[in-house]
Structures are given as structure tokens and as C-alpha cells.
């Protein structure tokens, strides 16, 4: 918490600087292959977590029914 309190203002200042230097059009993500890779990794991770959670809850329901 203390670390966040100390680094928070510095983070906000640098975030403002970056946003002023780099104005990104939402449709320009196609021009940034690294961003596409991170987006795909995020989507795959979320889908796998949801799938695992659904599978675990289904197994719990089957175990409780038996």
C-alpha cells in the first residue's frame, strides 16, 4: 500500500505524458503486431480460465448428484 502511495503520482504523470505523445486510433492496432499478440494471449487465457471453471463446477455438480 505504501509503495502504491509513493509510486501512484509518478505513474499518473508518466501515463499522461505517454498519452500526449502517443495518440492511438482504436483501429490502428492492426499496425502493431506486438499488441495483437498480447491481445490474443489475453483472449486465450480468459477463455481457458472460463472453460476450466465451468468444467470444475460441472464435476462438482456431478459429484454432489451421485
N, C-alpha and C positions, 0 to 999 in steps of 0.2 A: 504494500500500500504506500509506503514511504517512497519507494522507487518510482511508482506511478505519479505520485505527487511532485517529485522532483523533475521527472522527465516529461510529464504531460505538457507543460507550456512550451518546451523545446520542440516536442513533436508537433504541436499545433502550428507553431511558427514555420517549421520546415515544410509541413503539409501545405500551408498557404503559399509558400514560395514555389513549391513544385507545381501546384495547381495554376499559378500565374504563368510559369514558364512553359508548361505543357498543357495546352488546351486540347482535349481529345474529343473528337466526334465519336459518338457511340458506335457508328458504323465503320469506323476506321480500325476496328480490332482485327479485321482481315489482313491488315498490313503488318501486324505484329505477331509473328509465328510463336514467340515465347508465350504471349498472352493466350493464344489459342491452346497451347499445350497445357498451361495451368488451368484453363477453363475446363478442358477435357478431363484432366486429372480430378478436379473438384467434382464434376458431374459423376464420374465413375465411382468415386469414393462415397458420395451421397447415396447413389443407387445401391451400392454394395452394402452399406450400413442399413438402409431401409429393408433390403432383402433379407439380411441376416436377422434383423429384429422381427420381421414377420415370420420367418421360419422358426425362430426360438419361441415366439408366442404361440404358434400353431402346435409345436411339440408340447408345450406346457398344457394347452387345452386338451390334446390327445391323451396326455399322461393323467390329467385330472379326470377325464371321462372314463378311463379304464379303472 
